[in-house]
Amino acid sequence: MKKTLFILLLFTLVSCSLLKNRVSTPTFNPGTGIYTNSVTVSVNCLTPDAIIYVKRYVTFHTNTDLNLPPAVTVSDNWVEYSAPLTFRTNTYLVTRVTLSAYAEKEGMETSSTNSAIYELRK
């Protein structure tokens, strides 16, 4: 009887931790694509009160052949998302932005990371 009760208790604890709610994966609007000169991107999460974090990886190209090495590369650390982000290309023919995002909420499992790629051409 004690062994059965212990196994039932252990099963309940493991099940509860496995069924823990997970924050929904952030989405981008607009999504991946090729844009002329600039694009403004909103990041959204369906989980109420979740905190979204974003990170950019940007390459700047002096030609349209993206197989060649970029002229400049910039990478950011994760930062809290607070407002739509605008990406522009000015000096370079092509700017390629990889935007990544994940979301957290206390008491829930962190979301998966999602990414979108924005290619900005003059």
N, C-alpha and C positions, 0 to 999 in steps of 0.2 A: 504494500500500500504506500509506504513512504517513498519507495523507488518510483512508483507510478506518478505520485504527486510531484516529485522532484523533476522527472522528465517532462511532465505537463507544464510546470513552472518555467523550466529552461526553454521549452518550445515556445511558450508565450513571449518570453523576453526576446528571443531571437527573432520571432515573427514580427514583433513590434518594431524592432530596430530595422528590419528589412523593409517594412512597409512605410517607413518614414517618408513624409511628403517631400517631393523634390520641386524646387523652383523651376518654373518653365524657362525654356531656352529663349534668350532675347532674339528679336527679329529686327530687320533693317528695312526702312522705307525711304527711298526706293532701294531695290536690291542691286546685286551685282550687275554691272553693265558698262557700256562705253558712253561717255558724256562729252559734250562740247564745252570747253572752258571751265565749267564749275558744276558742282552738285551739292545740295544740302541734304543731309541724311539724318533721319530720326531713328532712335533705337528704342524699342518697346519691349516690355515684359508683361505677360498676362497675369503674373502673380501679384496681387495687390501689395503695395508697400515694399516690394523687393528693391534692393539697391543694385543698380546696373554699373558695371565697370567696363571701360573700353580701353583699347590699346591700338595705336596706329603703327604700321610699317609702310614707309613711303619711299618709292624710288623715282628719281627724276631722270628723264632720258632726253638726250640732245638729238636723237633720231627716232624714227618710228619702228625700228627693228628691236623689239623687246628681248630678243635672244642675245643681243650685245650687252655688255656690262653697263649699268646705269652710271650717269655722271656723278650723282649724289644719292646716298641712302640715309634715311633717318628712321629711328625706331624710338617709340615712347615707352614709358612704364605704364602699368595699369593705373587709371585714374577714374574717379567716380563721374559718371555721366550726369549732366545737369541740363543740357539744352541741345538742340539740333547742331550738327557739325557741318560746316561748309568747307569743301575742298576746292582749290582752284589750281589752274596751271597758268603761269604767266611767262616766265623766262624760258621754260623748257617746252619742247614740242609735245612730250607726253609725260604726264605724272600718273603714277600707278599707286593707289592707296589700298592697302589691305587693312580693313577695320575689323577687329575682333571684339567680342563682348561676352560677358557671363553675368549672372545675377545671383545675389545672396539675400537670404532673409533669415533672421534668427529663428531657431527651432526647426529649420528645414534644411534639406540637403542642397548644396550649391548646384546651380544649373550646369548643363553642358555648355561648352564654349562654342559660339557660332562665329563665322567670318563671312565677309563680303568683300569683293574686289571691285574697285572703281577705277576705271581707266579714263583719264581726262586728256582730251586732245584739243589742240588749238584749232 
